[in-house]
Every structure is written in structure tokens, then in C-alpha cells.
Amino acid sequence: MAAARAYAPYVVLPVAVVVGSVGYFIETQVRNSDKWAREKPSTLEERTLRQLDSLEDPTNVQSLKYKEGIPGTIFDRNQGYRTGFTGRSFELGETSAAGPKVNQP
């Protein structure tokens, strides 16, 4: 019994390799090869196509100076709890997702 316990890894490893390789070859014969033959466009190509679809006029670009959701100064940075950076203002006494009530001056 001790010999079987000692030599078990030497017997199990080759058996596992044979079973795995047989399963691999059966799967390659059975599966649909058309699914793997198609080439999927890269992420960069998909991004470029999305940008081309949404591109109206390359010279008409919004200024970063008037970008919504970005505070104009460092002092406005911590005022996001009032608008939630989504543009939605909280009403007086309404609780936000964080929990405490928002008090507007």
C-alpha cells in the first residue's frame, strides 16, 4: 500500500496527459471551425470606427474650457456633493447615496 502511495504521482501524471490530449483532439474535430476562423477586429479598430461614426466636422471641437462635469477651479472641486457630478442637484433635506443630508446655503 505504501508503494502505491509513493508511486501514484508517477502513474497519474501520464494518465492525465493522455486523457487531456485525447479530449483536446476530439474537441478540435467536433467544434465549429467557422467560429474560430473569423478574425475579430482589434479594440483599436473598433474605437476608430466608433469615432468615425460620431465624427461630424473635425474642425468643430468643443473647448475643454467649457467642459461640463469638470470644476473650473480647485475651490469648486469639492462642491460635487451638491450636483453629484451628474448634473442633478439635490433638494434641501434630500439624502444622497452617501447618507447624510445635504444642506445648501
PyRosetta script that sets phi, psi and omega in degrees:
from pyrosetta import init, pose_from_sequence

init()
pose = pose_from_sequence("MAAARAYAPYVVLPVAVVVGSVGYFIETQVRNSDKWAREKPSTLEERTLRQLDSLEDPTNVQSLKYKEGIPGTIFDRNQGYRTGFTGRSFELGETSAAGPKVNQP")
pose.set_psi(1, -36.9)
pose.set_omega(1, 179.5)
pose.set_phi(2, -67.3)
pose.set_psi(2, -33.0)
pose.set_omega(2, 178.9)
pose.set_phi(3, -67.9)
pose.set_psi(3, -39.5)
pose.set_omega(3, 178.6)
pose.set_phi(4, -65.0)
pose.set_psi(4, -38.1)
pose.set_omega(4, 178.2)
pose.set_phi(5, -68.7)
pose.set_psi(5, -36.0)
pose.set_omega(5, -177.9)
pose.set_phi(6, -74.7)
pose.set_psi(6, -37.8)
pose.set_omega(6, -176.2)
pose.set_phi(7, -96.7)
pose.set_psi(7, 4.8)
pose.set_omega(7, -178.9)
pose.set_phi(8, -59.3)
pose.set_psi(8, -44.2)
pose.set_omega(8, 178.8)
pose.set_phi(9, -61.8)
pose.set_psi(9, -33.3)
pose.set_omega(9, -179.4)
pose.set_phi(10, -72.8)
pose.set_psi(10, -22.1)
pose.set_omega(10, 178.7)
pose.set_phi(11, -92.1)
pose.set_psi(11, -40.2)
pose.set_omega(11, -174.2)
pose.set_phi(12, -72.1)
pose.set_psi(12, -38.3)
pose.set_omega(12, -177.8)
pose.set_phi(13, -60.6)
pose.set_psi(13, -50.3)
pose.set_omega(13, 177.8)
pose.set_phi(14, -63.4)
pose.set_psi(14, -35.2)
pose.set_omega(14, 178.3)
pose.set_phi(15, -65.1)
pose.set_psi(15, -41.7)
pose.set_omega(15, 179.2)
pose.set_phi(16, -65.5)
pose.set_psi(16, -37.6)
pose.set_omega(16, 178.3)
pose.set_phi(17, -65.2)
pose.set_psi(17, -43.1)
pose.set_omega(17, -179.9)
pose.set_phi(18, -65.6)
pose.set_psi(18, -45.5)
pose.set_omega(18, -179.8)
pose.set_phi(19, -64.0)
pose.set_psi(19, -41.4)
pose.set_omega(19, 179.4)
pose.set_phi(20, -65.6)
pose.set_psi(20, -42.0)
pose.set_omega(20, -179.5)
pose.set_phi(21, -69.6)
pose.set_psi(21, -37.9)
pose.set_omega(21, 176.8)
pose.set_phi(22, -63.7)
pose.set_psi(22, -43.5)
pose.set_omega(22, 177.7)
pose.set_phi(23, -62.9)
pose.set_psi(23, -39.1)
pose.set_omega(23, 178.6)
pose.set_phi(24, -62.7)
pose.set_psi(24, -46.1)
pose.set_omega(24, -178.5)
pose.set_phi(25, -68.7)
pose.set_psi(25, -35.9)
pose.set_omega(25, 176.3)
pose.set_phi(26, -65.6)
pose.set_psi(26, -41.2)
pose.set_omega(26, -179.6)
pose.set_phi(27, -65.4)
pose.set_psi(27, -38.5)
pose.set_omega(27, 179.0)
pose.set_phi(28, -67.2)
pose.set_psi(28, -29.1)
pose.set_omega(28, 178.3)
pose.set_phi(29, -78.2)
pose.set_psi(29, -31.7)
pose.set_omega(29, -173.2)
pose.set_phi(30, -87.9)
pose.set_psi(30, -38.9)
pose.set_omega(30, -172.5)
pose.set_phi(31, -67.4)
pose.set_psi(31, 161.9)
pose.set_omega(31, -178.8)
pose.set_phi(32, -77.4)
pose.set_psi(32, 114.8)
pose.set_omega(32, -176.6)
pose.set_phi(33, -76.9)
pose.set_psi(33, -20.2)
pose.set_omega(33, 178.8)
pose.set_phi(34, -65.5)
pose.set_psi(34, -32.4)
pose.set_omega(34, -179.4)
pose.set_phi(35, -63.6)
pose.set_psi(35, -38.3)
pose.set_omega(35, -177.3)
pose.set_phi(36, -87.7)
pose.set_psi(36, -17.6)
pose.set_omega(36, -177.5)
pose.set_phi(37, -76.5)
pose.set_psi(37, -30.6)
pose.set_omega(37, 179.1)
pose.set_phi(38, -64.8)
pose.set_psi(38, 138.1)
pose.set_omega(38, 178.2)
pose.set_phi(39, -95.5)
pose.set_psi(39, 124.2)
pose.set_omega(39, 180.0)
pose.set_phi(40, -82.7)
pose.set_psi(40, 134.1)
pose.set_omega(40, 178.4)
pose.set_phi(41, -64.9)
pose.set_psi(41, 147.4)
pose.set_omega(41, -178.5)
pose.set_phi(42, -70.8)
pose.set_psi(42, 165.2)
pose.set_omega(42, 179.7)
pose.set_phi(43, -62.9)
pose.set_psi(43, -37.7)
pose.set_omega(43, 179.0)
pose.set_phi(44, -64.7)
pose.set_psi(44, -40.8)
pose.set_omega(44, 177.6)
pose.set_phi(45, -65.6)
pose.set_psi(45, -42.0)
pose.set_omega(45, 178.4)
pose.set_phi(46, -63.0)
pose.set_psi(46, -40.8)
pose.set_omega(46, 178.9)
pose.set_phi(47, -63.6)
pose.set_psi(47, -43.2)
pose.set_omega(47, 179.6)
pose.set_phi(48, -62.9)
pose.set_psi(48, -41.5)
pose.set_omega(48, 178.6)
pose.set_phi(49, -65.1)
pose.set_psi(49, -40.3)
pose.set_omega(49, 176.9)
pose.set_phi(50, -63.5)
pose.set_psi(50, -40.4)
pose.set_omega(50, 179.2)
pose.set_phi(51, -66.6)
pose.set_psi(51, -38.8)
pose.set_omega(51, 178.3)
pose.set_phi(52, -65.9)
pose.set_psi(52, -36.7)
pose.set_omega(52, 178.4)
pose.set_phi(53, -66.0)
pose.set_psi(53, -37.6)
pose.set_omega(53, -176.9)
pose.set_phi(54, -89.7)
pose.set_psi(54, -2.1)
pose.set_omega(54, -177.0)
pose.set_phi(55, -81.2)
pose.set_psi(55, 121.0)
pose.set_omega(55, 177.8)
pose.set_phi(56, -99.9)
pose.set_psi(56, -61.9)
pose.set_omega(56, -180.0)
pose.set_phi(57, -137.7)
pose.set_psi(57, 116.7)
pose.set_omega(57, -175.3)
pose.set_phi(58, -65.0)
pose.set_psi(58, -19.2)
pose.set_omega(58, 179.5)
pose.set_phi(59, -88.2)
pose.set_psi(59, -13.5)
pose.set_omega(59, -179.4)
pose.set_phi(60, -97.3)
pose.set_psi(60, 85.3)
pose.set_omega(60, -177.8)
pose.set_phi(61, -113.9)
pose.set_psi(61, 135.4)
pose.set_omega(61, 178.6)
pose.set_phi(62, -67.8)
pose.set_psi(62, 143.5)
pose.set_omega(62, 178.3)
pose.set_phi(63, -76.7)
pose.set_psi(63, 141.9)
pose.set_omega(63, 176.7)
pose.set_phi(64, -71.3)
pose.set_psi(64, -16.8)
pose.set_omega(64, -179.1)
pose.set_phi(65, -65.3)
pose.set_psi(65, -32.5)
pose.set_omega(65, -176.5)
pose.set_phi(66, -109.2)
pose.set_psi(66, 27.8)
pose.set_omega(66, -179.0)
pose.set_phi(67, -70.4)
pose.set_psi(67, 131.6)
pose.set_omega(67, 179.5)
pose.set_phi(68, -80.0)
pose.set_psi(68, 145.9)
pose.set_omega(68, 177.5)
pose.set_phi(69, 89.2)
pose.set_psi(69, -10.8)
pose.set_omega(69, 178.0)
pose.set_phi(70, -108.3)
pose.set_psi(70, 124.5)
pose.set_omega(70, -178.2)
pose.set_phi(71, -64.4)
pose.set_psi(71, 145.0)
pose.set_omega(71, -179.2)
pose.set_phi(72, -71.5)
pose.set_psi(72, -38.1)
pose.set_omega(72, 179.9)
pose.set_phi(73, -131.1)
pose.set_psi(73, 171.1)
pose.set_omega(73, 178.9)
pose.set_phi(74, -65.7)
pose.set_psi(74, -27.0)
pose.set_omega(74, -179.0)
pose.set_phi(75, -74.0)
pose.set_psi(75, -22.8)
pose.set_omega(75, 177.8)
pose.set_phi(76, -86.1)
pose.set_psi(76, -7.3)
pose.set_omega(76, -174.2)
pose.set_phi(77, -63.0)
pose.set_psi(77, -40.2)
pose.set_omega(77, -177.0)
pose.set_phi(78, -88.1)
pose.set_psi(78, 9.4)
pose.set_omega(78, 178.9)
pose.set_phi(79, -91.6)
pose.set_psi(79, 9.1)
pose.set_omega(79, -177.5)
pose.set_phi(80, -65.8)
pose.set_psi(80, -21.3)
pose.set_omega(80, 179.6)
pose.set_phi(81, -67.6)
pose.set_psi(81, -20.2)
pose.set_omega(81, 179.7)
pose.set_phi(82, -79.6)
pose.set_psi(82, -37.0)
pose.set_omega(82, -179.4)
pose.set_phi(83, -107.0)
pose.set_psi(83, -15.8)
pose.set_omega(83, 178.2)
pose.set_phi(84, 72.2)
pose.set_psi(84, 12.5)
pose.set_omega(84, -178.2)
pose.set_phi(85, 57.5)
pose.set_psi(85, 14.2)
pose.set_omega(85, 176.2)
pose.set_phi(86, -112.8)
pose.set_psi(86, -4.2)
pose.set_omega(86, -178.6)
pose.set_phi(87, 90.7)
pose.set_psi(87, -9.1)
pose.set_omega(87, -178.9)
pose.set_phi(88, -90.6)
pose.set_psi(88, 124.8)
pose.set_omega(88, 179.1)
pose.set_phi(89, -89.6)
pose.set_psi(89, 141.1)
pose.set_omega(89, 176.2)
pose.set_phi(90, -82.5)
pose.set_psi(90, 141.8)
pose.set_omega(90, 176.5)
pose.set_phi(91, -80.7)
pose.set_psi(91, 159.9)
pose.set_omega(91, -179.9)
pose.set_phi(92, -62.7)
pose.set_psi(92, 125.7)
pose.set_omega(92, 179.2)
pose.set_phi(93, 90.1)
pose.set_psi(93, -9.5)
pose.set_omega(93, -179.9)
pose.set_phi(94, -77.6)
pose.set_psi(94, 141.6)
pose.set_omega(94, 179.0)
pose.set_phi(95, -92.9)
pose.set_psi(95, 142.8)
pose.set_omega(95, 177.5)
pose.set_phi(96, -89.8)
pose.set_psi(96, -178.9)
pose.set_omega(96, 178.9)
pose.set_phi(97, -65.7)
pose.set_psi(97, -25.7)
pose.set_omega(97, -179.8)
pose.set_phi(98, -72.8)
pose.set_psi(98, -25.4)
pose.set_omega(98, 175.3)
pose.set_phi(99, 122.6)
pose.set_psi(99, -59.6)
pose.set_omega(99, -173.0)
pose.set_phi(100, -70.3)
pose.set_psi(100, 156.8)
pose.set_omega(100, 179.0)
pose.set_phi(101, -72.9)
pose.set_psi(101, 147.0)
pose.set_omega(101, -179.9)
pose.set_phi(102, -96.9)
pose.set_psi(102, 121.4)
pose.set_omega(102, 178.5)
pose.set_phi(103, -103.0)
pose.set_psi(103, 117.3)
pose.set_omega(103, 178.5)
pose.set_phi(104, -95.5)
pose.set_psi(104, 140.7)
pose.set_omega(104, -179.6)
pose.set_phi(105, -69.1)
pose.dump_pdb("model.pdb")
